Structure formats: structure tokens, C-alpha cells
Amino acid sequence: MIDPATSHGAAFAELLELLAADAPAPDFDAVVERARNDGWPADEVAALDRARLAALRIRERLEHRRRRETELSALFETAGDLARLRGADSVLPAIVCRTRQILGTDVAYLTLNDEARGDTYMRVTVGSVSPRFKALRLPMGAGLGGLVAQTAAAYATPNYFTDPRFEHTSEIDGAVAEEGLVAIVGVPLRLGERVIGVLFASDRSARPFEPPDVALISSLADHAAVAIDSARMLDETRQALSDLESTSRELQDRSAAVERAADAHDRFADLVVRGGGLEDVSAAVTDVLGGRLFTTDEMGRPLVPGGAAPDESAGIADVASRAHASGRTVRHERHAVAAVSAGAELLGALVLERDADLSESDQRILERAALVTALLLLIRRSVAEAQSRVRGELLEEIIASPERDPDQLRERARLVSADLDAEHAVCVVRVPGGGRDRAAAALGHLGAVRRGLSGRYGGGHVVCLPGQTAKAAAELVSRELGSALEGPVTVGAAGPAAGPAGIASCAVVAERCVQALIALGREGGSASAGELGFVGLLLGAERDVASFVDTTIGPLLDYDARRGTSLMSTVEQYFATGSSPARAAGQLHVHVNTVAQRLERVAALLGPTWQEPERALELQLAVRLHRISAAG
């Protein structure tokens, strides 16, 4: 006879084996269906089904991380190709192959503009099987590619044949149909303000192309444009050397500039491959061009931690916007400003401070450094988003189910450098609807740098910070978010507390603080549970009387329970007789010295300010609530 416990354990083990083997989803379903057919009790089938769902979620996350690793690997390989290869004939096929690999599409291709004929033609295709498609030429403005080449803007369509945004022609539609393409995304290859071609990725089935997909392919398109431009510059230099012996000195200077640009580009590509940072880009630029380099965000603020801002930082944001619009370096006072951008998104700027003007080739070096900086920022953003999601999911589980598996929660927190056994202050945040995504990003950054956690909670956000009092944490979060959002935020805080259960309990109290602030008309303010006191109890949506009583007079109740004393009754009679020790002694039938000694013990337990008006009011309310609860 088969032991049921053994068979049940085998079923759960089979789910783990399927997960390890990356089996398809139906195989997981089959395990639960087999248990149901074998007559398992309903609760055990439900438990097995929950394990199946958990395994599928893990499988989905692993698959997502594999995709991100593939994308990042492809970007690094592209940078390596640019470091090793010189000619467009070798670099462009590598970029097109990487594009197909990154987006996981069936086909990728690159077209270049023919200025003499006024159209655009296929330069490189990967994955294409149709000779007609490979030989296709697109009039300017016709088809998706013609529209991208004409407008210098990225376009993506989940279904080419049903998209009315661009002009369809029988020649183009026939070639696309023969290739079997359905979903297409195209981004322009730009040199300054001029579009020289288009980089495409396409699938033979309908699919949406999300903004991150467009940003990645735009970055590759910028690299392709740089490769074409580098090849053109080298060709021009060779032709000049062969034709104009009389200008040998000028040609030598130009050749040196081109070689310097190539050397700089190799250094940029190398630092991307080996995982360098923004400081490495700055060092490489100043080594080649001299001067001082500042790396700023789109608002002109330093992007490098501890970094300085340029002297005229107030106007840098506007100059960066102009540089982004033109695609070229813009001169401003003693600064040369190159936009750091990914597609249509302005990420920041490189600001080179030096008195001498930049030559054309030196401007290109600065612009290439801006491209590499954009790539590093995109990689850093992808990593930060992944870590933020992990931290957010962990904190949400801690608040929702702190007792389910505390040890597992602690281990998961340790993997993201957080210690749940440390004392944490918990803040719940409410922001205006338009700023929620930026608030989530700002709180994610704050939680990461402070070794805490952040995530979604109710209709707002929650962050827990170690080593902070509730009041200090509320002020810190209010200040950081107010700066990031440039607007008011409402913050309620509680704690500090340790452990999953303590953090979850503090989140409930902090939520009540936020609700109390809103009820009081104090949107945009911050407060801790201790600052609100019983006002939070009265105005909060969830009135946790037990928590208020425990927080206010818990030390007295614990002392009486351990020692068999009468501190609670003494405090009650003391307040009832108008704070008169003598009258309280009469009501309690004890000597007045006994009352005095008990009141000294109360002060030791509750603190010397327990008789001050505001504190005394809270104590009287807590005493009465405790008496009513005990009577019930």
C-alpha cells in the first residue's frame, strides 16, 4: 500500500523538478490534475495548486531575468564589436544581428538614404528569406520605413497591414507580405539633424513593441550612425592624403583627430564591456579633450554621487534641451554641452568646461561619450527597476502575511542587503495621482541607498528605513519626495519596530496617521503616530483602540500584572480627584505616602512628562478605554 504522505511529497517534489527543468506550464497543471483524479482531499489539492501557481510565478520571473540578461549581453557584445571593428561593412551587420537578438524578433534590417535618388534602400538584412524584400527601395514618406526616414521619428506598429498612419503602396506591401512580416518597429539613424537611414526589427506575428524596446533599438541605431560616420571620416582622410600632398600638415592633424576619436570610442566601448561607470567616462573624456567634465541630469543637477555642478548650472537644462533637439553639441559660455538621450527621452547632459572651442572631431568625441553615458544609464535603470520590483514585492508580502514564513522573508531581505531584525521606521506616503510613478522611483532609490525596503501599499506607497525614529523618517521622506516631485506629499510614520510582524504592524499605524492628516486638512504634511497621539485614534479610518491603549499605558498594565500592584487604579483615582494625592489616598484607603510612592513609580515607567496637559489627556482617555474594554 502506498503511503499517502509519500505520494503527496512526491507530487510537490515533481513540481520542483519541473521548475528546475524549465518545463512548459501544462506539465505543472498535469500534476494537480493527477492528484485530483487520485482522490486527494480538497484542501491538499488546493495546497498543491498553490504550490503550482508559486512555481509558475518563479518560472516566469526566471524567464524574465534570462531575457534581460540576453539583452544586456547583446549590448555588451555590440560595444565589443565597435571596439574591434572599423568599417561599416563589418559593424553594421553586427548591429543588425544584435538588434534581432535583443528584441527576439524574426527579422532585423537596416536601410540607408540615397540622396541622389531621393529614396531609401536595404543595406543589411538578417533573418530575411525573400529576394524581393531584400532588394526593396522605399520612396520618402511611403511605408513605415519611408515615414521614419522622412520625419526622423521612431514608429512601431503591432500590425503593419491594418495601420493607417503611413502610406501603403502595392510594391512595399507586396514585399512585406512575401516576407510574412506583421509587427514592425523602426528608428532613425541620425547624424546631427540629418537622417541617414533606418534600423528595423520585425516579427511574422502581431506583437506590441513597448517603450523599453524602442529605447534599446534607438541606442543601437545611434551606434550604427556613429559607425557609418567613422567610416566616412576615415575614407575622407585617406582620399585627402592621396590627393593633396601640399596640405600634408592639415591632413596629419585631421588624421590625428580621427585616430583620437577612434581611440576615444575604443576606450568608451571597453569601459562599457568591463562594467565601468559614469566616473570612467568622465576620466576618458578629460584625458582626450582636457578641461573639466560635469555629468548632469535633465534638470542640470549632478548625476555622479558627490559630483559638482557647472558654474552656470541654472541654464544648463535649457542648453541640454537644445542639444537634444539638434542632436549636436551646443556651446554655452565656457561650456560645450552634449545631450545624453535614448531615442526621444532626454536623460541628462555632458558639460565640458574649457576655454578653447572644440573642433568638429572633438565635438564628435563628446557626443560619442554622451551615447555611452546614455547606454550606462539605461543599463543602470534596468538593474534598478529589477531590484526595486524585488524589494517592493518583498515588502508587500511582509505587510500582507508577516507570520506565514518569517525566516524565508528574512533570507529574501538579506539578499537585497536589508536586515528585518534591525529597528525600522515605517512611512506611508500619499502623492497626487500624476506623481505616483516618480514617487515610486524616488522611494525605491531612498530605500535602496538606506538598506531599507519600499513598495505599494493601499492607495499609496510605503517605505521602511532602518536606524530612524518615526519622526525623523517622516521628515526625511517628505523632504526627499518633495524635492523629487517638486510638490507636496503627505507622510505618516510609525515605529521603530523589528521583524516582519513589527514592520507590518507599523504599516497599519502609519496608514492611520496619513488618514488622520488628510482628515485634519493637512495634505502635504508629515507626522508620526507619537505626534498625533489620540487624534490619530479618533480620525483614523481604522480605530485600533487596543494599540492606542497599549502604546499609552502598556507599561503600567505590564507592571501591575507582573508585580500584583495597583498603579492603574492609583492613576485612575488620581485623575478622578483632580490630581490630588490626598483625595486619591482617601478613595483608595491607603496612606498619602503610599500614593506618592506609586506616582513616583508611574513617572519612572511613563516618563517625567506624564502629568503635562496633553500627555495627561491621552492617559485619561487610555485609562477610560481600558476600563470599558475590561468591563465588557
C-alpha positions in Angstrom: 0.0 0.0 0.0 1.4 3.5 -1.0 1.9 5.9 1.9 -0.3 9.0 1.1 2.3 11.3 2.7 5.0 9.8 0.5 2.8 10.3 -2.6 2.0 13.8 -1.6 5.6 14.7 -1.0 6.4 13.2 -4.4 3.9 15.5 -6.1 5.5 18.6 -4.5 8.9 17.3 -5.4 7.7 16.8 -9.0 6.8 20.5 -9.2 10.3 21.4 -8.1 11.8 19.1 -10.7 9.6 20.6 -13.4 10.7 24.1 -12.3 14.3 23.0 -12.5 13.8 21.5 -15.9 12.0 24.7 -17.2 9.1 22.5 -18.2 6.1 24.1 -20.0 3.1 25.3 -18.0 0.8 22.3 -18.9 3.2 19.9 -17.2 2.6 21.8 -13.9 -1.2 21.6 -14.5 -1.0 17.9 -15.0 0.5 17.3 -11.6 -2.5 18.9 -9.9 -5.0 17.2 -12.2 -3.4 13.8 -11.4 -3.7 14.5 -7.7 -7.4 15.4 -8.1 -8.0 12.2 -10.1 -6.3 10.2 -7.4 -8.8 11.3 -4.9 -6.7 13.7 -2.8 -8.7 15.7 -0.2 -9.8 19.1 -1.4 -7.6 21.0 1.0 -4.5 19.1 -0.1 -5.4 19.6 -3.8 -5.7 23.3 -3.0 -2.3 23.4 -1.3 -0.7 21.6 -4.3 -2.4 24.1 -6.7 -1.0 27.0 -4.7 2.4 25.4 -5.0 1.8 25.1 -8.7 1.0 28.8 -9.0 4.1 29.7 -7.0 6.3 27.6 -9.2 4.8 29.2 -12.3 5.5 32.6 -10.9 9.1 31.7 -10.2 9.4 30.2 -13.7 8.0 33.5 -15.2 10.5 35.6 -13.1 13.4 33.4 -14.1 12.4 33.7 -17.8 12.1 37.5 -17.5 15.6 37.7 -15.9 17.0 35.4 -18.7 15.6 37.8 -21.2 17.1 40.8 -19.5 20.5 39.0 -19.3 20.2 38.3 -23.0 19.5 41.9 -23.8 22.4 43.2 -21.7 24.8 40.6 -23.1 23.8 41.7 -26.6 24.5 45.4 -25.7 27.9 44.5 -24.3 28.8 42.4 -27.4 27.8 45.3 -29.6 30.1 47.6 -27.7 32.8 44.9 -28.1 32.2 44.8 -31.9 32.6 48.5 -32.1 35.9 48.3 -30.3 37.3 45.7 -32.6 35.7 46.6 -36.0 36.4 49.7 -38.1 34.4 49.5 -41.4 30.7 49.9 -41.8 30.6 46.6 -43.8 31.6 44.7 -40.6 30.0 46.9 -37.9 26.5 47.3 -39.4 25.8 43.5 -39.8 26.9 43.0 -36.2 24.5 45.8 -35.0 21.6 44.3 -37.1 22.3 40.9 -35.6 22.3 42.3 -32.1 19.0 44.1 -32.8 17.4 40.8 -33.7 18.9 39.1 -30.7 17.9 41.8 -28.2 14.3 42.1 -29.3 13.9 38.4 -30.1 12.4 39.2 -33.5 12.2 37.1 -36.6 13.9 39.7 -38.9 16.1 42.8 -38.4 17.2 45.1 -41.2 18.8 48.5 -41.9 18.1 50.9 -44.7 20.2 53.9 -45.8 19.0 57.0 -47.6 20.1 57.6 -51.2 20.3 61.3 -51.5 20.8 61.2 -55.3 17.6 59.2 -55.9 15.6 60.7 -53.1 14.6 57.3 -51.6 15.9 54.7 -49.1 17.3 51.2 -49.8 18.1 48.0 -48.0 21.7 48.0 -46.7 21.7 44.9 -44.3 19.1 42.2 -43.6 19.2 39.4 -41.1 16.6 36.6 -41.0 15.1 37.6 -44.3 14.2 34.9 -46.9 12.5 37.0 -49.7 14.8 38.3 -52.5 12.1 40.8 -53.4 12.2 42.2 -49.8 16.0 42.3 -49.7 16.0 44.4 -52.9 13.2 46.8 -51.8 13.5 50.5 -52.2 11.2 52.8 -50.3 10.1 56.3 -51.5 10.4 59.0 -48.8 7.2 59.1 -46.8 5.9 55.8 -48.1 5.6 52.7 -45.8 6.7 52.7 -42.2 10.4 53.0 -43.1 9.8 55.9 -45.5 7.8 57.7 -42.8 10.6 57.2 -40.2 13.3 58.4 -42.7 11.2 61.5 -43.6 10.1 62.5 -40.1 13.2 61.4 -38.1 10.9 59.9 -35.5 10.6 56.3 -34.3 7.4 54.3 -35.3 6.2 51.0 -34.1 3.1 49.0 -35.3 1.8 45.7 -33.9 0.1 45.0 -37.3 1.6 46.7 -40.4 -1.3 46.0 -42.8 -4.0 47.4 -40.6 -2.1 50.6 -39.5 -3.4 53.7 -41.3 -0.7 56.1 -40.0 1.5 55.7 -43.1 1.1 55.5 -46.8 0.7 51.9 -48.2 1.9 51.1 -51.7 1.4 47.9 -53.6 5.2 47.5 -54.1 6.0 47.8 -50.4 3.0 45.9 -49.1 3.7 43.1 -51.6 7.4 42.7 -50.5 6.3 42.8 -46.8 3.6 40.2 -47.4 6.1 38.0 -49.3 8.5 38.1 -46.3 5.5 37.4 -44.0 6.1 40.4 -41.7 3.4 41.7 -39.4 4.8 43.7 -36.4 7.5 46.3 -37.2 9.4 48.9 -35.3 11.7 51.4 -37.0 14.0 54.1 -35.5 16.1 56.7 -37.4 19.9 56.7 -37.9 20.8 60.3 -37.2 23.9 62.3 -37.7 23.2 65.7 -36.2 20.0 66.9 -37.7 20.3 64.7 -40.7 18.7 61.2 -41.0 20.9 58.8 -43.0 18.8 55.6 -42.6 16.5 53.5 -40.5 17.1 50.5 -38.2 14.2 47.9 -38.1 13.1 44.9 -36.1 10.1 42.8 -37.2 8.1 39.7 -36.3 6.0 37.5 -38.5 3.2 37.6 -36.0 1.4 40.5 -34.2 3.1 41.9 -31.1 3.4 45.2 -29.4 6.8 47.0 -29.1 7.0 48.6 -25.6 8.9 51.9 -24.8 11.9 50.0 -23.4 12.2 48.1 -26.7 12.2 51.3 -28.6 14.8 52.9 -26.3 17.1 49.9 -26.7 16.9 49.8 -30.5 17.3 53.6 -30.6 20.6 53.2 -28.7 21.8 50.7 -31.2 20.7 52.9 -34.1 22.9 55.7 -32.6 25.8 53.3 -32.5 25.2 52.4 -36.2 25.1 56.1 -37.2 28.5 56.6 -35.3 30.0 53.6 -37.2 28.9 55.0 -40.6 30.2 58.4 -39.7 33.5 57.0 -38.5 33.9 55.1 -41.8 33.1 58.2 -43.7 35.6 60.2 -41.8 38.3 57.6 -42.4 37.5 57.5 -46.1 37.7 61.3 -46.4 41.1 61.3 -44.6 42.5 58.6 -46.9 41.3 60.5 -50.0 42.7 63.7 -48.8 46.1 62.1 -48.2 46.3 60.7 -51.7 45.1 63.8 -53.5 46.6 66.8 -51.6 50.2 66.4 -50.8 50.5 70.2 -50.4 48.2 70.0 -47.4 50.1 67.3 -45.6 50.2 69.2 -42.3 46.5 69.7 -42.3 45.9 66.2 -43.3 48.1 64.9 -40.5 46.1 67.0 -38.0 42.9 65.6 -39.3 44.2 62.0 -39.3 45.3 62.5 -35.7 41.9 63.8 -34.8 40.2 60.8 -36.4 42.6 58.4 -34.7 42.0 60.2 -31.4 38.2 59.9 -32.0 38.7 56.2 -32.7 40.8 55.7 -29.7 38.3 57.5 -27.5 35.5 55.4 -28.9 37.5 52.2 -28.2 38.0 53.4 -24.6 34.3 54.1 -24.3 33.3 50.7 -25.7 35.9 49.0 -23.4 34.6 50.6 -20.3 31.0 49.5 -21.2 32.2 45.9 -21.7 34.1 45.8 -18.4 31.2 47.4 -16.5 32.6 50.9 -16.0 30.7 53.8 -14.6 30.0 57.5 -15.2 33.2 58.4 -13.5 35.2 56.3 -16.0 33.5 58.1 -18.9 34.4 61.5 -17.4 38.0 60.4 -16.9 38.3 59.2 -20.5 36.9 62.4 -21.9 39.1 64.7 -19.9 42.2 62.6 -20.8 41.4 63.1 -24.5 39.9 66.6 -24.6 41.3 68.2 -21.4 39.2 70.6 -19.3 36.6 69.5 -16.6 33.6 67.4 -17.4 30.3 67.5 -15.5 27.6 64.8 -15.8 24.2 66.2 -15.0 20.6 65.0 -15.2 17.9 66.6 -17.4 17.5 69.4 -14.7 21.2 70.3 -14.6 21.9 68.5 -11.3 25.0 66.3 -10.8 24.4 62.6 -11.7 27.6 61.4 -10.1 27.2 61.0 -6.3 29.1 63.8 -4.6 29.8 65.4 -8.0 29.9 69.2 -8.6 27.7 71.2 -10.9 29.0 73.6 -13.6 29.2 77.3 -12.6 26.3 78.3 -14.9 24.2 75.2 -13.9 21.0 77.3 -13.9 21.0 77.5 -17.7 22.4 74.0 -18.4 18.9 72.4 -18.6 17.8 74.7 -21.4 21.0 74.2 -23.3 20.7 70.4 -22.9 17.2 70.6 -24.4 18.6 72.5 -27.4 21.4 70.0 -27.8 18.8 67.1 -27.6 16.6 68.8 -30.3 19.5 69.4 -32.7 21.4 66.2 -32.0 24.7 68.2 -31.8 26.9 69.8 -29.2 25.9 73.3 -28.2 28.3 76.0 -26.9 27.2 77.9 -23.8 29.6 80.4 -22.1 32.8 78.4 -21.4 30.9 75.0 -21.7 30.3 72.6 -24.6 27.0 70.7 -23.9 26.1 67.3 -25.4 22.7 65.8 -24.7 22.6 62.3 -23.1 19.5 60.8 -24.6 17.9 57.5 -25.5 15.6 57.9 -28.5 13.2 60.8 -27.7 14.0 60.7 -24.0 16.4 63.3 -22.6 18.4 61.6 -19.7 20.9 64.4 -19.0 23.9 66.1 -20.4 27.7 66.1 -20.6 29.1 69.5 -19.9 32.7 70.1 -20.8 34.3 73.2 -19.3 37.3 74.7 -21.2 38.2 78.0 -22.8 39.2 76.7 -26.2 36.5 75.8 -28.8 36.0 72.2 -29.8 37.0 71.1 -33.2 34.4 69.1 -35.3 36.1 65.8 -34.4 36.3 66.8 -30.7 32.6 67.5 -30.7 32.0 64.0 -32.1 34.1 62.6 -29.2 32.0 64.4 -26.7 28.8 63.2 -28.5 30.0 59.6 -28.5 30.8 59.9 -24.8 27.1 61.1 -24.4 25.9 58.0 -26.3 28.0 55.7 -24.0 26.7 57.6 -20.9 23.1 57.0 -22.2 23.8 53.3 -22.5 25.2 53.1 -19.0 22.2 55.0 -17.6 19.8 52.6 -19.4 21.6 49.6 -18.0 21.6 51.1 -14.5 17.9 51.9 -14.8 17.1 48.3 -15.9 19.1 46.9 -12.9 17.5 49.4 -10.5 14.0 48.6 -11.8 14.6 44.9 -11.3 15.9 45.4 -7.8 13.0 47.8 -7.0 10.4 45.2 -8.1 12.1 42.6 -5.9 12.2 44.9 -2.9 8.6 46.1 -3.5 7.2 42.5 -3.7 9.1 41.5 -0.5 7.7 44.5 1.5 4.2 43.9 0.2 4.4 40.2 1.3 5.8 41.3 4.7 2.9 43.6 5.3 0.2 41.2 4.0 1.5 37.9 5.6 4.2 38.6 8.2 3.7 35.3 10.0 3.5 33.0 7.0 7.2 32.3 6.8 9.3 34.8 8.7 12.6 33.0 8.2 12.1 33.0 4.4 11.2 36.7 4.5 14.4 37.4 6.4 16.5 35.5 3.9 15.0 37.3 0.9 15.6 40.6 2.7 19.3 39.6 3.3 19.7 39.0 -0.5 18.8 42.7 -1.1 21.1 43.9 1.7 18.2 44.5 4.2 18.1 43.3 7.8 14.5 42.7 9.0 15.7 42.2 12.6 17.0 45.8 12.7 14.8 48.5 14.1 12.8 50.1 11.2 10.7 53.2 11.0 7.7 52.7 8.5 6.3 55.6 6.4 3.1 55.5 4.4 3.0 58.1 1.6 0.2 59.7 -0.4 1.0 61.7 -3.5 -1.1 63.4 -6.2 -2.2 61.0 -9.0 0.2 62.4 -11.6 3.3 61.8 -9.5 2.8 58.2 -8.4 5.4 56.7 -10.7 8.0 59.2 -9.9 7.3 58.8 -6.2 7.7 55.0 -6.5 11.1 55.5 -8.3 12.3 58.1 -5.7 11.2 55.9 -2.7 12.8 52.8 -4.4 16.1 54.8 -4.6 15.8 56.0 -1.0 15.0 52.5 0.3 18.0 51.0 -1.6 20.6 53.5 -0.5 19.4 53.3 3.1 19.3 49.5 3.1 15.5 49.5 3.6 12.5 48.4 1.5 9.8 50.2 -0.4 6.7 49.2 -2.3 3.0 49.9 -3.0 0.5 49.9 -0.1 -3.2 50.6 -0.3 -3.7 53.7 -2.5 -0.2 54.9 -1.9 3.4 53.9 -1.1 5.2 52.5 1.9 8.9 52.6 2.8 10.7 51.2 5.8 14.1 52.7 6.9 16.5 51.2 9.4 18.1 53.3 12.1 15.5 56.1 12.1 12.9 57.3 14.5 9.4 57.7 13.1 9.5 61.5 13.3 13.0 61.6 11.6 11.9 59.1 8.9 8.7 61.1 8.1 10.7 64.3 7.7 13.3 62.6 5.6 10.8 61.1 3.2 8.8 64.3 3.0 12.0 66.2 2.1 13.3 63.7 -0.4 10.0 63.3 -2.2 9.1 67.0 -2.1 12.4 67.6 -3.9 11.9 64.8 -6.5 8.3 65.7 -7.3 8.6 69.4 -6.8 5.2 69.3 -5.0 3.6 68.4 -1.7 3.4 64.8 -0.3 1.6 63.5 2.8 3.6 61.2 5.0 2.5 59.2 8.1 5.1 57.3 10.1 5.3 54.8 12.9 7.9 52.7 14.8 10.6 51.9 15.1 10.0 48.1 15.2 11.8 45.0 14.2 10.9 41.8 12.5 8.2 41.1 9.8 5.3 41.3 12.3 6.6 44.5 13.8 7.0 46.2 10.4 3.5 45.0 9.3 2.0 46.4 12.5 3.8 49.8 12.0 2.5 50.0 8.4 -1.1 49.9 9.7 -0.4 52.6 12.3 1.4 54.8 9.7 -1.6 54.4 7.4 -3.9 55.7 10.1 -1.5 58.7 10.5 -1.9 59.5 6.9 -5.7 59.2 7.1 -5.7 61.5 10.2 -3.6 64.1 8.4 -6.0 64.1 5.5 -9.0 64.3 7.8 -7.4 67.3 9.5 -6.9 69.1 6.2 -3.1 68.7 6.4 -2.4 67.3 3.0 1.3 67.8 2.2 2.3 67.5 5.8 4.1 64.7 7.8 3.6 63.3 11.3 4.4 60.2 13.3 2.0 58.2 15.4 3.6 59.7 18.6 3.0 63.2 17.4 -0.7 62.7 16.6 -1.4 60.7 19.7 -5.1 60.1 20.3 -6.0 62.4 17.5 -4.9 59.7 15.1 -7.1 57.2 17.0 -10.2 59.5 16.7 -9.7 60.4 13.0 -8.2 57.3 11.5 -10.4 55.1 9.3 -9.5 52.0 11.4 -9.6 52.8 15.1 -7.2 50.4 16.8 -8.2 51.0 20.4 -6.1 48.2 21.8 -2.9 49.5 20.1 -3.6 53.0 21.5 -4.1 51.7 25.0 -1.0 49.5 24.8 1.1 52.3 23.5 -0.1 54.8 26.1 -0.4 52.8 29.4 1.0 49.4 28.4 4.0 49.8 30.9 1.6 50.3 33.8 -0.5 47.3 32.8 2.6 45.1 32.4 4.0 46.2 35.8 0.7 45.5 37.7 0.4 42.1 36.0 4.0 41.1 37.0 4.1 42.6 40.5 0.4 42.4 41.6 0.5 46.2 42.3 -2.3 48.8 41.8 -0.6 51.5 39.7 -3.6 51.6 37.2 -6.2 52.2 40.0 -4.0 54.8 41.6 -3.6 56.7 38.3 -7.4 56.5 37.7 -8.3 57.8 41.2 -5.5 60.5 41.0 -7.1 61.9 37.8 -10.6 61.4 39.1 -9.9 63.5 42.2 -8.4 66.5 40.3 -4.8 65.3 40.6 -4.9 65.4 44.4 -2.7 62.8 46.1 -4.5 63.2 49.4 -8.1 62.8 48.0 -6.8 59.8 45.9 -5.4 58.2 49.1 -8.8 58.6 50.7 -10.6 56.9 47.8 -8.0 54.1 47.8 -8.0 53.7 51.6 -4.2 54.0 51.7 -1.8 56.5 53.3 -0.9 59.5 51.2 2.8 58.5 51.2 1.8 55.2 49.5 0.1 57.2 46.7 3.2 59.4 46.4 5.4 56.4 46.1 3.1 54.8 43.4 3.1 58.1 41.5 6.9 58.1 41.5 6.8 54.6 40.0 4.4 55.8 37.4 6.7 58.6 36.4 9.6 56.1 36.2 7.5 53.9 33.8 5.8 56.6 31.7 8.4 59.4 31.8 8.5 62.7 33.8 6.1 64.5 31.4 3.1 62.2 32.1 1.2 64.9 34.0 1.6 67.6 31.4 -1.8 68.7 30.0 -1.6 67.0 26.5 0.0 63.8 27.9 -2.4 63.7 30.8 -5.4 63.9 28.4 -4.1 60.9 26.4 -3.5 58.9 29.6 -7.0 59.7 30.9 -8.5 58.6 27.6 -6.4 55.4 27.6 -7.4 54.6 31.2 -11.1 55.0 30.5 -10.9 52.9 27.3 -9.1 50.2 29.2 -11.7 50.2 32.0 -14.6 50.0 29.4 -12.8 47.2 27.5 -12.2 45.2 30.7 -15.8 45.6 31.8 -17.0 44.3 28.5 
